[in-house]
Amino acid sequence: MKRIQTIFFPVILLLISMASPGQNLSTTIKVQAMDMASALMKNDFATFSKYMHPNIVAFAGGKEKMKTKMDSAAIAMKEFGVSFKKYWIGSPGEIAHFKNQLQAVLPISTTMKTPLGELIAETSMIVISLDQGKNWYFIDTNVYRVNKLKTILPDLSPNLVIPPPKQPQFVPEKTQ
């Protein structure tokens, strides 16, 4: 019996340690996604931009152009009475190891309040880590379509399953 315990206990520890990295990566992705979403909702470009893949920044014309676009969008939202209400972050799909990168697809849902009701957009983000999961970049597939992404990010894993875009849902304001 003692011999079985001696073998069984290390095997259990080994299995637990093997399961932990994937869970830790998923947790890190979600924590960083929440930080990125919070920065977006606050129009905090300094924080938001650290989650932008360098190729996406270059494609957009650099950080200054991205900041200008983000500021313009925030002003337009305010002028039209639009605000972020909720930002839901799902669990990342299977994490692919491809060309020294970690990559996955992360489902998200954004609810925006408008004067006429709520607009709900469900989309997916491609998440990429270049440093074995310490830091993650987030690329919205509603902003950058899959065919364009393959040009901007040539090292995307062919194993990533990116769902097709969904039409946003509008929920009219209830009148009392």
N, C-alpha and C positions, 0 to 999 in steps of 0.2 A: 504494500500500500504506500509506504514511504517513497519507494522508487517511482511510482506513478505520479505522486504529488511533485516529486523533484523534476520530472519531465513535463508534467502538465502545466505547472505554474510559469516556467519560462516561455512555453509555447503561447500561452494566453497573453503574456506581456508583449511578446513579439507581434502577435496579431493586433493588439491594441495600438502599438506604436506604428504599425503599418497603416492602420486606418486613420490615424490622427492627421498626417500631412494633408490629405484631401479635405478633411473637415476644416483644418486651419486655413487652407487656401480659400475655401468657400466663405469662411467667416471674414477673412481679410478683404476679399472682394466686396462683400456686403457692407462692411464698415467703411471702406473707401468710397463705395458708391453712395452711401448716405452722406458722407462729407462732401462729395462732388455735387450731389443734389441740393444740399443745404447752401452751398456756395452759389449755385445757379439761381436758387430762389431769392437769395439776398443780393444778387448781382455782384458777388465778390469775385472779380476776375482773377485776382492773384491766386486764390485757392483753386478756383475752377480750372485755370489754365494748367496747373500741375498734373491734371488728369487727362490732358489732351496729348495724343500720340504726336511725336515730332513730325511725322509725315503728314498728318492732318493739319497741323499748324502751318507747315510749309505750303500745302495745297490751298489753304484759306488765305494765303498772302502774308503770313506772319502774325505774331502776337498782337501788334498794334491794330491791324485790320480786324482781327477777331474781337478785340476789346471794343473797337468802334461799333461793330455789328451788335455785340452784346448790349452795349449801352443804348444803342438805337432801339433795340427790341424792348428793353426795359422801359424806355420813355414811351414808346407806342403802347405798350401794355397799360401803363398808368393812364395815358390819355383816353384810352377806350374802356377803362374800368375793368381790366382783366387782371387777375392775380392767380398765383399758384394756391391751390387749396390742399392738395395731397399728392405725394410722390411715393408710390409703392414700388418696392424692390423685391423681386422674386429670388429664387435660389438659382445659382449658376448651373448650367448644364455640365456635361462631362468636360473635364479640363484636358485639352489636347496638348501634347508636347510636340512642337514642330519647329525645326530650324532654330534651336536654342531659345525658344519662346514658349511661354504658357499661354494658351488661348481658350476662351470659352464664350458661350452666349448667355447673356443675362436678361431675363424678361423684366420689363418695367411698365408701370402705368402711371400716367400723369393726369391729374384732375385739375382743371382750371375753372375758376369762377368768372363768369361774364355777367353783364347786366341782364342778359336774357335767359341765363341758366348755366349749366355746367357742361364743359367739353372734356371728354375722357378719351385719352389717346393711349393705346397699348402698343408697345413696340419692343424691340430687342436691342440690346447693346452688345457689341463685340467687346470683350475685355481681353487685354493683352498685357503680359508682364515680360519685361526684358531682363529681369533680375531674380528669376526663380520664385516669384510670388510675393516679394516684399512690397513692390509698388505696381499699381495697375493703371492702365489707360482705358478710357471708356469711349466707344465710338457708336453713336446712335445710328441705327440702320434706317431710320426715317429721314434723317438729314443726309446721310451718305448712303446711297443705294448700293446693293451688293455688287452690281456690275462695275460701278465706279470704284468701289472699295478695292476690288482686285487689282486695279491700276495703281491706286494710292498706296495700298498695303500688299505688295506682291508676295509677301511671306505668309499670307493667310493660309491656315490649314484647310485642305480640301475636305477634311472630316467634320468641320463645323457645320452644324445644321441650323441655318438661319431661316426662321419662319417668314413667310411672305408678309408684306405690310398689311395692316388692317386699317379700315376706314375709321376715323375718329367717331365717337358716339356723342350726340348732343342730347342732353336732358333738359327740357325747358323748365324755367322757373315756375313753380306752382303759384297760381294766383289765389288769394284767399277771398 
